[in-house]
Structure formats: C-alpha cells, structure tokens
Amino acid sequence: MFHTYLFSVAAFAAAVFSYPNRGHYPFAIALCKHSDKNQEDITKARIWEFFTSAGSSKPGMYQYLREMSSGAVDLEGSFMGGWYTTTKTDAQTAAVDRQTRLNICRDAAIAGGMVIPPTHKFMALYNTSPDFGAVAGPSGGVVLIANTDLAISISAHEVLHTLGSPHSRLASQTAPPREYGDEFDTMSTANVHTMYNDNSYGTSGPGLSAPARDRLGWLPINRVFTPPPNAYRLKLTLTSLSKNTAQTSGYLMARIPIYTKVDEPYAYYTVEYRTEGINYDQGLKNLGLDSNGIVIHRVTETDQANWVLYPRFPAFGKDFGWFHKKDDTFFDSIGGVKITVLTIDIETSEAVIEITASGNPRHEFYGPNTCKQGLVWREADVLDYTCVVPARRSEVKVENQLGPGRTQANSLWCKQGYVWREAWPRDYVCVPPASRSLAQNESRDGYKNIAQDFGSYGLFGAAPLGPVIP
C-alpha cells in the first residue's frame, strides 16, 4: 500500500480556509483500477510530482495553482494512496454517472485503508476511464484519468471547479453566449486552441482570464484599476497577465462599470493584456501571427458567476478576431464605454489603453469581492479581500507595523506572549492570541460578508455547492 504525506493530516484538521479562495487546498488522491484492467501507465512518483510541491519547479498542478493565484492557494497537505482495485469493471463504471464513479473509487480506497479527513477534497484517479470531470457538493470531488499523460489543461479545469470557478463563455452577435468559448481561460478548456505541449506533463495552458482570477480573489488589490465614479477619459498602462505576477508590477486588470445600463446597473467590463510564448500562455501563438493584445470580458450583475469574452466584431470597426490590437476601438454606445488600444510593447510586456466613459454618481457595488455596505477589505496584505468593519482594517494595519518588533531576532518565531496571526497559511505577523482567533474567524466567515451572492457555487465547502459540472 502506498501512502504519501506532504504534511501530517492532523496538522490540517484546523486549517483556515478563507474567502476569497486562499490557503492550503489539500486533496486525498486515490489511484484506482477497474476490476478487469490492471495497467499502470503512469508511475506513482510522476503523479505525486504533478500534484504536489515535489514537482514545484515544473509546470504541474502545484505550480499552476501557485502562479494563477498569486501565491494564495496551493495543494499542500495532499496525500496519495493506491493503487486500489474497485469491484466494478471498466464497462460497469462507464455506465454510471460521475458521482457514482467517484464513489466507486472512494469505496475502494476506504476499503484499502485510506482515511479521508473532512478538510480534504477527494480525487479519483482511474487507470482507465471514459470520463473526467468535477462533482460538486460535500461528497463531491474530481474524477481524472491516468492512462495518458497528466495535463494541466484538464486537471486545472476540474480542480478549479471545486474552488467554485464556473465555465467561461464567448459573446455572439446572433446567439446567446457560448459556453466553453473563451480562448484565454482555463475554464473553457474543452474548446480552447491555445494549449501547447509541455515536455513534462503533456498539454498545458491557457492561464486563467482576469475576471476568473478576480472572482477567486487572486489579483492583488493594488493591481486592479477602478475608475472614478463620474465621467472620465484617461490613459492606463496594463502589464501582461501572461507573466508570473510575482515577477511584474503595474495594473493587471481594469474593471470598468457600465453605469448607464438601466437593466444591469452593476455590469462591468474587464480589460487585460495577454502575450504569447510566456508561461501557460505559450499556446496563444496558435491563434496566428502577433498573438499579443488586449482581451475584453463582460460580467453582468445577474450572472457574476460567469463572464463573457468580447472578441472584435465587425460592428466594432474590425474583422472578427480574438485580440484587440493597436488602434482598435471597442465601443459600447449604450453602456457609455469606449476602449482604445494606443500602444502594445512586446519587449516590456506592457500595453497602453485609453478609456472613455460617461460616469454616473450611482457608484454602488460592482466586482465579485465587494463587501456588504458598511464593511471594507481587511487588507492585511494585497490579497486580503476579507470583509471587516473599518476599525478592524485599522487594527490590522497597526498589527503589521508592530509585527517585526514582536518577532525574535533573526527568526520568524514570536516573542513570548505573541503568536502568528495565521489569518491564512504563512501569515507570520506576531499578534496577541486574541487577535489570532479574531483574524481566523474573519477569514473563515468571509464569504458571508461579500455583497454578491454566488448562489450554487461554494468555496472550500463553506457554502452549498451546486450540481455536477463537466
């Protein structure tokens, strides 16, 4: 029997899961064989490396999540067991629904001695299977296949479903938005042509789009541009979202409210810059020559769980295409928004756009992580979107300032009488014990204090999860 632990399971029994998505997100990974199929096409070591920090230097799932989340989420605490032989044949497993397939593997793993803690999501990794996907709900998890090379393009899509990320869509002039239509987003993996073959693990890419990362709370607060409430015309420089955000500076996304839409008063556009040949966006070159440009999405008030890619339509002054290039203008006359691409600099990975909008003082909430009225982001760091009362944000700012003086010399350890705050893993600011408890409770209950209701999509199991997601 093969059980591998990155950290002890007990250490994660009291793990702090916060909203937006932040922290360790461990899986119990069960390697399962059908009763009539005994093959092991991929070694256990290769699978372990793909999902955990053992492969952190390679573009596997561990590195992908760390990079897409700006370091907010990882798979630490995951463990793996198997191979376990199920009581069903390949054909019998193919004849049932995905939840049952997940349960068949889970039952075999438990019978084989695997203990699945409540802090862990379950992953069924079959040696052969007709299906892969995510199953939502408290008994849900991920079903994947291990009879071909592991692939970020598929694995990330399904794991991100368990984090609450839905499918992305493509706008159309003649039909409703098409699901799986966003070339620039992992959550449209079924139809993207922007994947590339990675020598380590097969197909990979693309990265997550800006609205997808924004919804998950993975864009640093100080790197999202929000315009003034009144009419404005301004120039803005965007840094490529294709690069590792830890290695860049500047704005990664502009969020532009569509103020004058009477039926959707909180709708907005997002604007990002993507570049080919970089990290998980290497496959963008498959779109043709000079695959570098501005990408625009629209998010609606009533459906902020989904976002729609807006390509260049003839009505916008250019032929159909994915990128908005230099001198292109996107114009929404009804919404009162015009976006013009002024320059694109491939060498510096920066683009300059001009935004013109007819503002409206009715500047209520917009954006997926906006707090309920009277609350503000805690901002213990640039990824801390936890909603608290204003006085708490001030207290946390003071804690950050006093933290170094409460730390032992040449160490992360706190002086006597203080403890790590641990509002999220690796929050090593030293505070009084009562402040630690308060910060962790705030993080744990964060999803309750955002203005936008995501409905069926839950976060770390903290809220109800929706139906099966392909």
Summary of the structure (lengths in Angstrom):
residues: 470
radius of gyration: 22.8
end to end distance: 31.1
largest distance: 67.2
contacts: 1628
relative contact order: 0.13
helix: 25%
strand: 25%
